[in-house]
Amino acid sequence: MALSPTAAQRRVIDAADPATGRLKGTPAQLAALVKRGLAFRHPRPPHDHFLTPAGHRIREAADAPEAVTGSPEAPAAPDTGGVFAARVGGEEAAPGDTGPARLREVRGAWQGLLELRRMTHPDGSTDRPCAWERSHLVRAAALALEAAGHRPAGPGGDDGYRVRATPQPEAVAVYGPDGAALRACAATLERAGWQAGEHTEPRTRARYLLASPRKV
């Protein structure tokens, strides 16, 4: 169930470390934030609590304390309705906001994802995708592209990037309006910890990227 944080929980969220999202509060407050998907308990000692990306968005949107859903393992819950959805391109009913509010939301989700990488990788690295990204390939790749400023395609599908699932395990296809756009997308994904290479569809001769999360 989606629940808004209480005033006391909101104070805990607002007092989180702005860089790491580390929280301080009573055990009951921290447990309640975990239950709402706004925080997670680190599996390694000293088992500190940190904001999830949903919690980060609550903290950043001080003037809009709306209900948020999520889980301790999922970065921005981009697959849950009504909270955040990375734009995969070609949506028939894409959100209309493309201004500063959307930019802040996307950047917040990306920063939250980097923090999730840091907290879930044994070596604390942020340079390669985490388990959540590997189980949500299309959304993860789309978030990396949108956060870097690439334009998602509109309903026509020919004016921006489109990220699509493929039959191959741990791989997505990325389409773009031209070769330059594809190369720019490839560079962004590689910086975000993905491997990307250009391919040609045998029947249509359309060029696309085949991208997969880097493991090391």
Secondary structure, 3 states (H helix, E strand, C coil): CCECCCHHHHHHHHCCCCCCCECCCCHHHHHHHHHCCCEEECCCCCCCEEECHHHHHHHHCCCCCCCECCCCCCCCCCCCCCCCCCCCCCCCCCCCCCCHHHHHHHHHHHHHHHHHHHHHCCCCCCCCCCHHHHHCHHHHHHHHHHHCCCCECCCCCCCCEEEEECCCCCCEEEECCCHHHHHHHHHHHHHCCEEEEEEECCCCCCEEEEEEECCC
